[in-house]
Amino acid sequence: MDLIIPGSGLIIWQIIGFGILLIILGKFAWKPILSALDERETAIEGALKAAENARNEMANLKAENEKLLQEARLERDQILKSANETSAKMIEEAKAEASKAGAKMIEDAKAVIETEKKAALSEVKNQVGMLALEVTEKLLRKNLEGDEAQKELVEEFVKDLKLN
């Protein structure tokens, strides 16, 4: 039974040894161990605070990034809208300019045609007049070959002058 129940002397020596151990540990080990635990606790708290700050900062950055993306999308939409409006305006201006140019070309062509028409009519009139003079000259020569025919024509002209 000695193994199960120790002797009273053994218990006393164990208590004395344990007491000495506690005194030595209290003087030399407890302060460094407690200071190390305190340092570790403060380091862990600092790391937790830093992690919380980092999480908050990441949330702020994410919100800011979303805001920037939204602004970029709005700006892109405005730029596209402006570009579409500008292109439509340029197309309309080009159409209007082409229409004006076409109308001007038609007017110029009409003016040229009218000028050419007048010139052609004038030339035809001149030619008709020349032909009429030539025909009249030939007829008069044929009809007025003799002196009598010439005298009759002169008398007829004189009568016409008196009547007018």
Wavefront OBJ file of the C-alpha trace (Angstrom):
o trace
v 0.000 0.000 0.000
v 2.980 2.242 0.104
v 2.517 2.920 -3.530
v -1.027 4.117 -3.186
v -0.810 6.121 0.025
v 2.464 8.007 0.421
v 4.013 8.523 3.809
v 3.508 11.684 5.799
v 7.208 12.631 5.532
v 7.074 12.402 1.792
v 4.038 14.642 1.710
v 5.757 17.232 3.907
v 8.885 17.263 1.732
v 6.773 17.561 -1.372
v 4.889 20.521 0.134
v 8.198 22.156 1.127
v 9.644 21.573 -2.386
v 6.494 22.864 -4.004
v 6.576 25.968 -1.792
v 10.236 26.632 -2.676
v 9.364 26.127 -6.339
v 6.500 28.616 -6.020
v 8.750 31.168 -4.342
v 11.447 30.789 -7.031
v 8.875 30.932 -9.801
v 7.189 33.959 -8.174
v 10.484 35.857 -7.958
v 12.032 34.999 -11.296
v 9.474 33.459 -13.716
v 6.023 34.914 -13.032
v 6.877 38.498 -13.923
v 8.513 37.657 -17.282
v 5.768 35.134 -18.078
v 3.004 37.612 -17.184
v 4.726 40.434 -19.081
v 5.126 38.137 -22.092
v 1.448 37.204 -21.835
v 0.516 40.889 -21.534
v 2.679 41.737 -24.544
v 1.140 38.900 -26.500
v -2.347 39.994 -25.476
v -1.663 43.571 -26.581
v -0.111 42.302 -29.826
v -3.178 40.149 -30.510
v -5.507 43.062 -29.696
v -3.451 45.309 -31.980
v -3.592 42.725 -34.761
v -7.368 42.371 -34.291
v -7.788 46.163 -34.402
v -5.559 46.341 -37.475
v -7.592 43.568 -39.102
v -10.824 45.400 -38.254
v -9.386 48.641 -39.646
v -8.228 46.821 -42.769
v -11.695 45.275 -43.155
v -13.314 48.705 -42.779
v -10.835 50.227 -45.196
v -11.478 47.446 -47.701
v -15.236 48.048 -47.363
v -14.660 51.776 -47.925
v -12.423 51.079 -50.920
v -15.000 48.686 -52.342
v -17.738 51.287 -51.935
v -15.497 53.929 -53.479
v -14.650 51.608 -56.378
v -18.345 50.932 -56.968
v -18.989 54.667 -56.932
v -16.145 55.269 -59.404
v -17.430 52.474 -61.641
v -20.915 53.968 -61.578
v -19.528 57.417 -62.436
v -17.426 55.906 -65.229
v -20.504 54.138 -66.624
v -22.495 57.368 -66.530
v -19.657 59.270 -68.202
v -19.330 56.549 -70.847
v -23.077 56.694 -71.519
v -22.935 60.480 -71.806
v -19.968 60.309 -74.174
v -21.726 57.707 -76.334
v -24.918 59.761 -76.354
v -22.979 62.878 -77.295
v -21.102 61.004 -80.021
v -24.364 59.623 -81.438
v -25.948 63.079 -81.396
v -22.896 64.604 -83.043
v -22.790 61.940 -85.738
v -26.524 62.335 -86.417
v -26.064 66.109 -86.619
v -23.103 65.726 -88.981
v -25.103 63.329 -91.166
v -28.032 65.759 -91.295
v -25.697 68.648 -92.127
v -24.044 66.581 -94.862
v -27.464 65.664 -96.279
v -28.581 69.287 -96.210
v -25.336 70.432 -97.815
v -25.592 67.734 -100.488
v -29.199 68.718 -101.118
v -28.196 72.393 -101.442
v -25.333 71.470 -103.748
v -27.645 69.306 -105.853
v -30.244 72.089 -106.060
v -27.523 74.587 -107.012
v -26.215 72.240 -109.691
v -29.748 71.818 -111.051
v -30.281 75.584 -111.059
v -26.928 76.122 -112.777
v -27.789 73.468 -115.346
v -31.196 75.086 -115.937
v -29.527 78.481 -116.361
v -26.998 77.043 -118.813
v -29.781 75.264 -120.716
v -31.829 78.466 -120.834
v -28.822 80.452 -122.065
v -28.053 77.835 -124.700
v -31.724 77.755 -125.699
v -31.799 81.540 -126.120
v -28.576 81.472 -128.109
v -29.907 78.664 -130.315
v -33.221 80.520 -130.868
v -31.356 83.711 -131.680
v -29.179 81.864 -134.158
v -32.217 80.170 -135.709
v -33.970 83.547 -135.991
v -30.894 85.031 -137.630
v -30.692 82.150 -140.053
v -34.428 82.348 -140.791
v -34.085 86.092 -141.333
v -31.116 85.561 -143.648
v -32.999 82.876 -145.559
v -36.060 85.115 -145.805
v -33.908 87.955 -147.128
v -32.263 85.667 -149.643
v -35.611 84.277 -150.792
v -37.102 87.780 -150.956
v -34.100 89.045 -152.850
v -34.365 86.206 -155.349
v -38.124 86.737 -155.749
v -37.738 90.471 -156.209
v -35.003 90.026 -158.749
v -37.087 87.595 -160.637
v -40.240 89.797 -160.461
v -38.449 93.075 -161.046
v -36.285 92.109 -163.972
v -37.859 94.678 -166.172
v -38.103 98.485 -165.795
v -41.875 98.430 -165.842
v -42.140 96.066 -162.885
v -39.776 98.249 -160.934
v -41.786 101.396 -161.663
v -45.020 99.694 -160.601
v -43.457 98.596 -157.297
v -42.176 102.120 -156.612
v -45.604 103.630 -157.339
v -47.256 101.071 -155.046
v -44.841 101.966 -152.226
v -45.566 105.670 -152.757
v -49.336 105.043 -152.537
v -48.836 103.103 -149.303
v -46.828 105.990 -147.883
v -49.553 108.484 -148.599
v -52.195 106.298 -146.973
v -50.311 105.915 -143.757
l 1 2 3 4 5 6 7 8 9 10 11 12 13 14 15 16 17 18 19 20 21 22 23 24 25 26 27 28 29 30 31 32 33 34 35 36 37 38 39 40 41 42 43 44 45 46 47 48 49 50 51 52 53 54 55 56 57 58 59 60 61 62 63 64 65 66 67 68 69 70 71 72 73 74 75 76 77 78 79 80 81 82 83 84 85 86 87 88 89 90 91 92 93 94 95 96 97 98 99 100 101 102 103 104 105 106 107 108 109 110 111 112 113 114 115 116 117 118 119 120 121 122 123 124 125 126 127 128 129 130 131 132 133 134 135 136 137 138 139 140 141 142 143 144 145 146 147 148 149 150 151 152 153 154 155 156 157 158 159 160 161 162 163 164
